[in-house]
Amino acid sequence: MAIATSHGLDLDHGIDNKILPLRLKSGSGGHYIKGITCSSWRLGVEAHNIIDWKTIPQECEDYVGNYILGQHYRADSKVVNREAYFYAKSLNLTEDGKNIWIFDIDETSLSNLHYYADHGFGVEPFNATAFNEWVELGEAPALPETKKFYKKLLSLGIKIVFLTGRPESQRDITTKNLNNVGYNKYEKLIVK
């Protein structure tokens, strides 16, 4: 529940300086979820105020799915990558060949959306065996906004390094996956 109040200004908005309870529609399709607001749960996770969570609340599966599959996630990705590019462009880079940018792989450079869609968008507990089977397919698509940013960094003369928590045994398939989706110019892939 959100609360809105007028601050007693001499403005006539048809509000008589009362506190008005507002109910945010945050479930899938904009319906109310009793006892939980998925947008508040998401904010808490993103702000690291909800820690050690293992799964998303069952009631939020459609909310998370709609966010990831909809335009909001892409718009968020666009903003983050645009700001990172502005930052990179503002740097006073030397031409000594030592300027690098480090990208994470999973959910930064490559999307595991297909895996998560098949596993309830985080409602199911993470299953390392199933996730590793997905990785071994080598079919993760590039996140579009990250790939645009990657190309802009290359045009600035910045070298790229990929860093991942994936094990050494997945180096070859990760390299193949990166190359297949257009991340084919980088200095190094660092695995666990």
Secondary structure as a PSIPRED ss2 file (coil, helix, strand):
# PSIPRED VFORMAT (PSIPRED V4.0)

   1 M C   1.000  0.000  0.000
   2 A E   0.000  0.000  1.000
   3 I E   0.000  0.000  1.000
   4 A E   0.000  0.000  1.000
   5 T C   1.000  0.000  0.000
   6 S C   1.000  0.000  0.000
   7 H C   1.000  0.000  0.000
   8 G C   1.000  0.000  0.000
   9 L C   1.000  0.000  0.000
  10 D C   1.000  0.000  0.000
  11 L C   1.000  0.000  0.000
  12 D C   1.000  0.000  0.000
  13 H C   1.000  0.000  0.000
  14 G C   1.000  0.000  0.000
  15 I C   1.000  0.000  0.000
  16 D C   1.000  0.000  0.000
  17 N C   1.000  0.000  0.000
  18 K C   1.000  0.000  0.000
  19 I C   1.000  0.000  0.000
  20 L E   0.000  0.000  1.000
  21 P E   0.000  0.000  1.000
  22 L E   0.000  0.000  1.000
  23 R C   1.000  0.000  0.000
  24 L C   1.000  0.000  0.000
  25 K C   1.000  0.000  0.000
  26 S C   1.000  0.000  0.000
  27 G C   1.000  0.000  0.000
  28 S H   0.000  1.000  0.000
  29 G H   0.000  1.000  0.000
  30 G H   0.000  1.000  0.000
  31 H C   1.000  0.000  0.000
  32 Y C   1.000  0.000  0.000
  33 I C   1.000  0.000  0.000
  34 K C   1.000  0.000  0.000
  35 G C   1.000  0.000  0.000
  36 I C   1.000  0.000  0.000
  37 T C   1.000  0.000  0.000
  38 C H   0.000  1.000  0.000
  39 S H   0.000  1.000  0.000
  40 S H   0.000  1.000  0.000
  41 W H   0.000  1.000  0.000
  42 R H   0.000  1.000  0.000
  43 L H   0.000  1.000  0.000
  44 G H   0.000  1.000  0.000
  45 V H   0.000  1.000  0.000
  46 E H   0.000  1.000  0.000
  47 A C   1.000  0.000  0.000
  48 H C   1.000  0.000  0.000
  49 N C   1.000  0.000  0.000
  50 I C   1.000  0.000  0.000
  51 I C   1.000  0.000  0.000
  52 D C   1.000  0.000  0.000
  53 W C   1.000  0.000  0.000
  54 K C   1.000  0.000  0.000
  55 T C   1.000  0.000  0.000
  56 I C   1.000  0.000  0.000
  57 P C   1.000  0.000  0.000
  58 Q H   0.000  1.000  0.000
  59 E H   0.000  1.000  0.000
  60 C H   0.000  1.000  0.000
  61 E H   0.000  1.000  0.000
  62 D H   0.000  1.000  0.000
  63 Y H   0.000  1.000  0.000
  64 V H   0.000  1.000  0.000
  65 G H   0.000  1.000  0.000
  66 N H   0.000  1.000  0.000
  67 Y H   0.000  1.000  0.000
  68 I H   0.000  1.000  0.000
  69 L H   0.000  1.000  0.000
  70 G C   1.000  0.000  0.000
  71 Q H   0.000  1.000  0.000
  72 H H   0.000  1.000  0.000
  73 Y H   0.000  1.000  0.000
  74 R H   0.000  1.000  0.000
  75 A H   0.000  1.000  0.000
  76 D H   0.000  1.000  0.000
  77 S H   0.000  1.000  0.000
  78 K H   0.000  1.000  0.000
  79 V H   0.000  1.000  0.000
  80 V H   0.000  1.000  0.000
  81 N H   0.000  1.000  0.000
  82 R H   0.000  1.000  0.000
  83 E H   0.000  1.000  0.000
  84 A H   0.000  1.000  0.000
  85 Y H   0.000  1.000  0.000
  86 F H   0.000  1.000  0.000
  87 Y H   0.000  1.000  0.000
  88 A H   0.000  1.000  0.000
  89 K H   0.000  1.000  0.000
  90 S H   0.000  1.000  0.000
  91 L C   1.000  0.000  0.000
  92 N C   1.000  0.000  0.000
  93 L C   1.000  0.000  0.000
  94 T C   1.000  0.000  0.000
  95 E C   1.000  0.000  0.000
  96 D C   1.000  0.000  0.000
  97 G C   1.000  0.000  0.000
  98 K C   1.000  0.000  0.000
  99 N C   1.000  0.000  0.000
 100 I E   0.000  0.000  1.000
 101 W E   0.000  0.000  1.000
 102 I E   0.000  0.000  1.000
 103 F E   0.000  0.000  1.000
 104 D E   0.000  0.000  1.000
 105 I C   1.000  0.000  0.000
 106 D E   0.000  0.000  1.000
 107 E C   1.000  0.000  0.000
 108 T C   1.000  0.000  0.000
 109 S C   1.000  0.000  0.000
 110 L E   0.000  0.000  1.000
 111 S C   1.000  0.000  0.000
 112 N C   1.000  0.000  0.000
 113 L H   0.000  1.000  0.000
 114 H H   0.000  1.000  0.000
 115 Y H   0.000  1.000  0.000
 116 Y H   0.000  1.000  0.000
 117 A H   0.000  1.000  0.000
 118 D H   0.000  1.000  0.000
 119 H C   1.000  0.000  0.000
 120 G H   0.000  1.000  0.000
 121 F H   0.000  1.000  0.000
 122 G H   0.000  1.000  0.000
 123 V C   1.000  0.000  0.000
 124 E C   1.000  0.000  0.000
 125 P C   1.000  0.000  0.000
 126 F C   1.000  0.000  0.000
 127 N C   1.000  0.000  0.000
 128 A H   0.000  1.000  0.000
 129 T H   0.000  1.000  0.000
 130 A H   0.000  1.000  0.000
 131 F H   0.000  1.000  0.000
 132 N H   0.000  1.000  0.000
 133 E H   0.000  1.000  0.000
 134 W H   0.000  1.000  0.000
 135 V H   0.000  1.000  0.000
 136 E H   0.000  1.000  0.000
 137 L H   0.000  1.000  0.000
 138 G C   1.000  0.000  0.000
 139 E C   1.000  0.000  0.000
 140 A C   1.000  0.000  0.000
 141 P C   1.000  0.000  0.000
 142 A E   0.000  0.000  1.000
 143 L C   1.000  0.000  0.000
 144 P H   0.000  1.000  0.000
 145 E H   0.000  1.000  0.000
 146 T H   0.000  1.000  0.000
 147 K H   0.000  1.000  0.000
 148 K H   0.000  1.000  0.000
 149 F H   0.000  1.000  0.000
 150 Y H   0.000  1.000  0.000
 151 K H   0.000  1.000  0.000
 152 K H   0.000  1.000  0.000
 153 L H   0.000  1.000  0.000
 154 L H   0.000  1.000  0.000
 155 S H   0.000  1.000  0.000
 156 L C   1.000  0.000  0.000
 157 G C   1.000  0.000  0.000
 158 I C   1.000  0.000  0.000
 159 K E   0.000  0.000  1.000
 160 I E   0.000  0.000  1.000
 161 V E   0.000  0.000  1.000
 162 F E   0.000  0.000  1.000
 163 L E   0.000  0.000  1.000
 164 T C   1.000  0.000  0.000
 165 G C   1.000  0.000  0.000
 166 R C   1.000  0.000  0.000
 167 P C   1.000  0.000  0.000
 168 E H   0.000  1.000  0.000
 169 S H   0.000  1.000  0.000
 170 Q H   0.000  1.000  0.000
 171 R H   0.000  1.000  0.000
 172 D H   0.000  1.000  0.000
 173 I H   0.000  1.000  0.000
 174 T H   0.000  1.000  0.000
 175 T H   0.000  1.000  0.000
 176 K H   0.000  1.000  0.000
 177 N H   0.000  1.000  0.000
 178 L H   0.000  1.000  0.000
 179 N H   0.000  1.000  0.000
 180 N H   0.000  1.000  0.000
 181 V C   1.000  0.000  0.000
 182 G C   1.000  0.000  0.000
 183 Y C   1.000  0.000  0.000
 184 N C   1.000  0.000  0.000
 185 K C   1.000  0.000  0.000
 186 Y C   1.000  0.000  0.000
 187 E C   1.000  0.000  0.000
 188 K E   0.000  0.000  1.000
 189 L E   0.000  0.000  1.000
 190 I E   0.000  0.000  1.000
 191 V C   1.000  0.000  0.000
 192 K C   1.000  0.000  0.000
